[in-house]
């Protein structure tokens, strides 16, 4: 299998990452709007194509999601309409409210990415928010003014290994956290998917947090 310069196998997603990375960088240099959307679309296309076969076998059914929590953990519950009655058919992996870490005591939880954006992040989806972003593809004054909540769609589409590569190319002003970990702040307040940034080094988490606050 072919490998890129970093030594990773060249997969469909990794190819899309480098395409998206190029669009993001070009948009920043040319101050071109809209390239951030193209970069994010490239990442989504890679993910959707890899899941297409599995999705074609899935029978659509009525379902709804509800956030739930206790004193220590937060999760989402899925109910499906079965024989005219709503039945609980699964819950997502619980995440600790303080540390942001996933519960490790059992298996069989649903992937949090299955939860619709409007349930995970509020009444307005991240795509709706990003549609009004200015200067997409580079540090944006509007994103900076809202302290990177959320950052660009392209940035939120990257996995931990891809973020590790990209973060080496920027030098944003430091931005600290108080009373919580970077992980908690990134996933709770900056809308990063916990599964996508799982395994990200602490130093990279700090720099990603700084990048979000700087308007990327």
C-alpha positions in Angstrom: 0.0 0.0 0.0 1.3 3.5 -0.8 2.2 5.8 2.0 2.4 9.5 2.4 5.4 11.5 3.6 4.5 11.0 7.2 4.6 7.2 6.8 0.8 6.7 7.0 -1.0 4.5 4.5 -2.7 6.6 1.9 -6.4 6.0 2.5 -9.4 7.7 1.0 -9.8 9.8 4.1 -6.1 10.7 4.3 -6.2 11.8 0.7 -9.2 14.0 1.5 -7.3 15.4 4.5 -4.4 16.6 2.4 -6.8 18.0 -0.2 -8.8 19.8 2.6 -5.5 21.0 4.2 -4.4 22.5 0.9 -7.7 24.3 0.4 -7.6 25.6 4.0 -4.1 26.9 3.6 -4.8 28.4 0.2 -7.9 30.1 1.5 -5.8 31.6 4.3 -3.1 32.9 2.0 -5.6 34.3 -0.6 -8.2 35.5 1.9 -10.7 33.6 -0.1 -14.1 32.9 1.3 -15.7 29.6 0.9 -12.6 27.4 0.8 -13.3 26.3 4.3 -16.6 24.8 3.2 -14.9 23.0 0.3 -12.4 21.5 2.7 -15.0 20.3 5.1 -17.0 18.9 2.2 -14.0 16.9 1.1 -13.7 15.3 4.5 -17.4 14.6 4.7 -17.4 13.0 1.2 -14.6 10.6 2.3 -16.5 9.6 5.4 -19.8 9.2 3.7 -18.3 7.1 0.8 -16.7 4.7 3.3 -20.0 4.3 5.1 -22.1 4.0 2.0 -22.3 0.2 1.9 -23.3 0.0 5.6 -25.8 2.7 5.2 -27.5 1.1 2.3 -28.3 -1.9 4.5 -29.9 0.2 7.2 -33.6 0.4 7.3 -34.8 3.9 8.2 -37.0 4.0 11.3 -38.5 6.7 13.4 -36.3 7.7 16.3 -35.6 10.5 18.6 -32.8 11.4 21.0 -32.8 12.9 24.4 -29.9 14.2 26.5 -29.5 12.7 29.9 -27.1 13.0 32.9 -26.5 12.2 36.5 -24.2 13.7 39.1 -21.0 12.6 37.3 -21.8 11.6 33.7 -23.6 12.9 30.6 -25.0 10.9 27.7 -27.8 10.7 25.1 -30.6 8.2 24.9 -32.1 6.9 21.7 -35.7 5.8 21.4 -37.2 4.1 18.4 -40.8 3.7 17.3 -41.5 -0.1 17.5 -45.1 -1.4 16.9 -46.4 2.0 17.6 -44.6 2.5 20.9 -41.4 4.4 21.8 -38.8 2.1 23.2 -35.4 2.9 24.5 -32.9 1.1 22.2 -29.6 2.4 23.4 -27.5 5.1 25.0 -24.3 6.8 23.9 -21.0 6.4 25.7 -21.2 8.4 28.9 -18.6 11.2 29.3 -17.4 12.5 32.7 -18.7 16.0 33.3 -15.4 17.1 34.9 -12.7 15.3 32.9 -14.5 14.8 29.6 -13.2 11.2 29.5 -15.3 8.4 28.2 -16.7 5.7 30.5 -14.6 2.6 30.3 -16.5 0.2 32.5 -18.7 -1.5 29.8 -19.2 -2.0 26.1 -22.2 -1.8 23.8 -22.7 2.0 23.9 -23.8 3.9 20.8 -21.4 6.2 19.0 -22.1 9.9 20.0 -21.7 10.9 16.3 -25.1 9.2 15.7 -26.8 12.0 17.7 -28.2 14.8 15.5 -26.4 18.1 15.8 -29.5 20.0 16.9 -29.7 17.6 19.9 -25.9 17.5 20.7 -25.3 21.3 20.4 -28.7 22.9 20.8 -31.5 24.0 18.6 -29.3 25.3 15.8 -26.9 22.9 14.2 -23.2 23.6 13.7 -23.6 23.8 10.0 -26.3 26.5 10.4 -24.0 28.5 12.6 -21.0 28.1 10.2 -23.1 29.2 7.3 -22.9 32.7 8.6 -19.2 32.7 9.2 -17.1 35.4 7.5 -13.6 34.9 6.0 -13.9 31.1 6.0 -10.6 29.4 5.6 -8.5 31.6 7.8 -8.7 33.1 11.3 -12.0 34.9 11.3 -12.8 38.0 13.3 -16.4 36.7 13.8 -15.2 33.4 15.2 -12.6 35.1 17.3 -15.3 37.4 18.7 -17.3 34.4 19.9 -14.1 32.8 21.2 -14.2 30.0 18.7 -17.6 28.6 19.7 -17.6 26.9 17.3 -14.4 27.0 15.3 -14.5 26.3 11.5 -16.2 23.2 10.2 -12.9 22.1 8.5 -11.0 22.1 11.8 -13.8 20.2 13.5 -13.7 17.5 10.8 -10.1 16.4 11.5 -9.1 13.4 13.5 -6.3 13.5 16.1 -3.5 12.4 13.8 -4.5 15.0 11.2 -4.7 17.7 13.8 -1.2 16.8 15.0 0.0 17.5 11.5 -1.9 20.8 11.0 -1.1 22.2 14.4 2.6 22.3 13.6 1.9 24.8 10.8 0.3 27.5 13.0 1.4 29.6 16.0 -1.7 31.2 17.7 -1.5 33.2 20.9 -1.8 30.9 24.0 -5.3 30.6 25.6 -5.5 28.9 28.9 -8.4 27.2 30.8 -9.4 27.5 34.4 -11.1 24.9 36.5 -11.3 22.2 33.8 -9.1 20.3 31.4 -8.5 21.3 27.8 -10.4 18.1 26.8 -13.5 19.1 28.7 -13.4 22.6 27.3 -12.8 21.5 23.7 -15.6 19.0 23.7 -18.1 20.8 25.8 -17.6 24.4 24.8 -15.9 24.3 21.4 -18.0 21.5 19.9 -15.2 19.1 19.0 -16.3 15.5 18.7 -14.7 13.5 21.5 -14.1 10.6 19.2 -12.3 12.7 16.6 -9.8 14.2 19.1 -9.4 11.0 21.1 -5.7 10.4 21.7 -4.7 14.0 21.0 -1.6 14.9 23.1 -2.0 17.5 25.9 0.3 20.0 24.1 -1.8 19.6 21.0 -5.0 20.0 22.9 -3.7 23.3 24.3 -2.7 24.5 20.9 -6.0 23.4 19.4 -7.8 25.4 22.1 -5.6 28.4 21.2 -6.4 28.0 17.5 -10.1 27.9 18.2 -10.0 31.1 20.3 -7.9 32.8 17.6 -10.7 32.2 15.1 -9.6 29.2 13.0 
